Amino acid sequence: MGRPSSYLPKIGTFDGSGFWKNAFAHQRGILLRKVNVPDDQIKILVDKAYHELPAPLRYEIETSGIKKEDLQ
């Protein structure tokens, strides 16, 4: 049997979905640059809905340690 969740390390998560919903394209671009997405891909991804982003990218955004203040 696995260990209780209280033993699992806490991962600080970023509310990618909430940020994405309220952000302008240039703010989304800043976020994508911070997680090392190439510029040619950023142009494609900024106009997509958050749930349409590839799952590994959403995971990277949410666990990157980025804070909303870093994206101002």
C-alpha positions in Angstrom: 0.0 0.0 0.0 1.2 3.5 -0.8 2.1 6.1 1.8 -0.6 8.6 2.9 -0.6 11.8 1.0 0.6 13.7 4.0 4.1 12.2 3.3 4.2 13.4 -0.3 6.3 16.5 -0.9 4.3 19.6 -1.6 4.7 21.1 -5.0 3.9 24.7 -5.4 1.6 25.0 -8.4 0.9 27.9 -10.7 -2.8 28.4 -11.7 -2.1 28.2 -15.4 -5.7 27.9 -16.4 -6.8 30.9 -14.4 -3.9 33.0 -15.6 -4.4 31.9 -19.3 -8.2 32.8 -19.2 -7.5 36.4 -18.0 -4.2 37.1 -19.9 -3.6 39.0 -23.1 -1.6 37.3 -25.8 1.6 39.1 -24.9 1.3 38.0 -21.3 0.8 34.4 -22.4 3.9 34.8 -24.6 5.9 35.8 -21.5 4.7 32.8 -19.6 5.6 30.4 -22.5 9.1 32.0 -22.9 9.7 31.4 -19.1 9.1 27.7 -19.7 11.4 27.7 -22.7 8.9 27.3 -25.6 10.5 28.3 -28.9 9.3 31.6 -30.5 7.8 29.9 -33.5 5.6 27.7 -31.2 4.6 30.6 -29.0 3.0 32.3 -32.0 0.8 29.2 -32.5 0.1 28.5 -28.8 -0.9 32.0 -27.5 -4.3 31.9 -29.3 -5.3 28.4 -28.1 -7.4 27.7 -25.1 -5.4 26.4 -22.1 -6.9 22.9 -22.2 -5.8 22.7 -25.9 -2.1 23.1 -24.9 -0.1 19.8 -24.8 -0.4 18.1 -21.4 3.4 18.1 -20.8 3.4 21.9 -21.4 0.5 22.5 -19.0 2.4 20.4 -16.4 5.6 22.4 -16.9 3.7 25.6 -16.5 1.9 24.5 -13.4 5.0 23.1 -11.6 7.6 25.6 -12.9 7.6 27.7 -9.7 6.6 30.8 -11.7 4.6 33.3 -9.7 2.0 35.7 -11.3 4.2 38.6 -10.2 7.0 37.3 -12.5 4.7 37.8 -15.5 3.9 41.5 -15.0 
